[in-house]
Amino acid sequence: MSGVEDLGRRHGRGRFKDLLWGIGVALSVLAVETAIEVLFGERPEPGPDRRAQYRRELRDYLIGIGLAILLTLVPFGLVHWPVLARSGLYLAIGACAIVQGAVHLRFFLHINPPRQNTDDLHLVLFTSLILFLMVGGTIWILGNLATRMH
C-alpha cells in the first residue's frame, strides 16, 4: 500500500480526495492564469523599460505621499498656530481638502483627466455627486434638528 492510500484511509477517503481535487484545481487555475498573462503580454518581461516604468510609478507614489502629508500638516499647523481669521481658516482647510482629493485621484488612483476617457470622468463625477448629496443631506438634517432643539 502506498503512502497516499494509507493517508487516505486514516483521514477518510472522501476528505482526502476532496483535498487533492481542490489542490489540483487551484494549481490548474494558477497555471491557466499565468499562461494567459504570458501569452497576452499582461506580465511584461523584466528589462530597461520595466525598470523605467517602476521608477516612474515609485516617483509618482512618493510625490503623492509627500503632497498628502503636506496637505494634512498644513491645516493642523493653521489650527495650532492661529495665523488666520476663523473664516479664512475654514477656507484654507477646505482648499487643502479639495487639493488633497485631487492629489489622491492623480497619484494613487491614476485618474488623469486630460489623458483619461469619459468613462473615468463620469465615474468621478457620479461619485462626487453621491458624496455631495450624502454630506449635504447630513448637514441639512443636523442643522434642522439643531434649530428645533433650541
C-alpha positions as CSV (number, residue, x, y, z in Angstrom):
1,M,0.0,0.0,0.0
2,S,1.4,3.4,-0.9
3,G,1.7,6.3,1.4
4,V,-1.1,8.3,-0.3
5,E,-3.5,5.4,0.0
6,D,-2.6,4.9,3.7
7,L,-3.1,8.6,4.3
8,G,-6.5,8.4,2.5
9,R,-7.6,5.5,4.8
10,R,-6.6,7.3,8.0
11,H,-8.3,10.6,7.3
12,G,-11.3,9.3,5.4
13,R,-11.2,8.7,1.7
14,G,-13.7,11.4,0.8
15,R,-12.0,14.3,2.6
16,F,-8.6,13.3,1.3
17,K,-9.8,13.1,-2.3
18,D,-11.6,16.4,-1.9
19,L,-8.3,17.9,-0.7
20,L,-6.3,16.5,-3.6
21,W,-9.0,17.7,-6.0
22,G,-9.0,21.2,-4.5
23,I,-5.2,21.4,-4.7
24,G,-5.3,20.2,-8.3
25,V,-8.0,22.8,-9.3
26,A,-6.1,25.6,-7.6
27,L,-2.8,24.7,-9.3
28,S,-4.5,24.3,-12.7
29,V,-6.3,27.7,-12.3
30,L,-2.9,29.3,-11.4
31,A,-1.3,27.7,-14.4
32,V,-4.0,28.9,-16.8
33,E,-3.9,32.4,-15.4
34,T,-0.1,32.5,-15.7
35,A,-0.3,31.2,-19.3
36,I,-2.8,33.9,-20.2
37,E,-0.7,36.6,-18.7
38,V,2.4,35.4,-20.6
39,L,0.6,34.8,-23.9
40,F,-1.3,38.1,-23.9
41,G,1.5,40.2,-22.5
42,E,-0.1,41.3,-19.3
43,R,3.1,40.4,-17.4
44,P,5.9,42.3,-19.0
45,E,9.4,40.8,-19.1
46,P,11.9,42.5,-16.8
47,G,14.1,44.9,-18.7
48,P,15.1,48.5,-19.0
49,D,11.5,49.6,-19.9
50,R,10.1,47.7,-16.9
51,R,12.6,49.3,-14.6
52,A,11.9,52.8,-16.0
53,Q,8.2,52.2,-15.5
54,Y,8.8,51.0,-12.0
55,R,10.9,54.2,-11.2
56,R,8.2,56.4,-12.7
57,E,5.5,54.7,-10.6
58,L,7.6,54.9,-7.5
59,R,8.4,58.6,-8.1
60,D,4.6,59.3,-8.6
61,Y,3.8,57.4,-5.3
62,L,6.5,59.3,-3.4
63,I,5.3,62.6,-4.7
64,G,1.8,61.7,-3.9
65,I,2.5,60.7,-0.3
66,G,4.7,63.8,0.2
67,L,1.9,66.1,-1.0
68,A,-0.7,64.2,1.0
69,I,1.3,64.5,4.2
70,L,2.0,68.2,3.5
71,L,-1.7,68.9,2.7
72,T,-2.6,67.2,6.0
73,L,0.0,69.0,8.1
74,V,-0.8,72.5,6.8
75,P,-4.4,72.6,8.2
76,F,-3.1,71.2,11.5
77,G,-0.5,73.9,11.6
78,L,-3.0,76.6,10.8
79,V,-5.3,75.4,13.6
80,H,-2.4,75.0,16.1
81,W,-0.9,78.4,15.3
82,P,-3.8,80.8,14.7
83,V,-2.5,83.0,11.9
84,L,-5.8,83.3,10.0
85,A,-9.2,84.6,11.0
86,R,-11.9,81.9,11.5
87,S,-13.4,82.3,8.1
88,G,-10.0,82.3,6.4
89,L,-9.1,79.2,8.4
90,Y,-12.2,77.4,7.2
91,L,-11.4,78.3,3.6
92,A,-7.8,77.2,3.9
93,I,-8.8,73.8,5.4
94,G,-11.4,73.4,2.6
95,A,-9.0,74.3,-0.1
96,C,-6.4,71.8,1.3
97,A,-9.1,69.1,1.4
98,I,-10.0,69.7,-2.2
99,V,-6.4,69.7,-3.4
100,Q,-5.7,66.6,-1.4
101,G,-8.6,64.9,-3.1
102,A,-7.2,65.8,-6.5
103,V,-3.7,64.5,-5.3
104,H,-5.3,61.2,-4.4
105,L,-7.1,60.9,-7.7
106,R,-4.0,61.7,-9.7
107,F,-1.2,60.0,-7.8
108,F,-2.9,57.0,-6.2
109,L,-5.9,56.2,-8.3
110,H,-4.1,57.2,-11.5
111,I,-7.0,59.2,-12.8
112,N,-5.6,61.9,-15.0
113,P,-8.5,63.8,-16.7
114,P,-6.6,65.0,-19.8
115,R,-5.5,61.5,-20.7
116,Q,-8.5,59.5,-19.5
117,N,-11.6,58.6,-21.4
118,T,-15.0,59.9,-20.5
119,D,-16.0,56.8,-18.5
120,D,-13.5,57.6,-15.8
121,L,-14.7,61.2,-15.7
122,H,-18.3,60.1,-15.4
123,L,-17.3,57.8,-12.6
124,V,-15.6,60.6,-10.7
125,L,-18.4,63.0,-11.3
126,F,-21.1,60.5,-10.2
127,T,-19.1,59.6,-7.0
128,S,-18.7,63.3,-6.3
129,L,-22.5,63.8,-6.7
130,I,-23.3,61.0,-4.3
131,L,-20.7,62.3,-1.8
132,F,-22.1,65.8,-2.1
133,L,-25.7,64.6,-1.6
134,M,-24.7,62.5,1.5
135,V,-22.7,65.2,3.1
136,G,-25.1,68.0,2.2
137,G,-28.1,66.0,3.4
138,T,-26.4,65.1,6.7
139,I,-25.6,68.8,7.3
140,W,-29.1,69.8,6.4
141,I,-30.7,67.3,8.7
142,L,-28.4,68.0,11.6
143,G,-28.9,71.7,11.1
144,N,-32.7,71.3,11.1
145,L,-32.5,69.2,14.3
146,A,-30.3,71.8,16.0
147,T,-32.8,74.6,15.2
148,R,-35.7,72.5,16.5
149,M,-33.9,71.8,19.8
150,H,-33.3,75.4,20.7
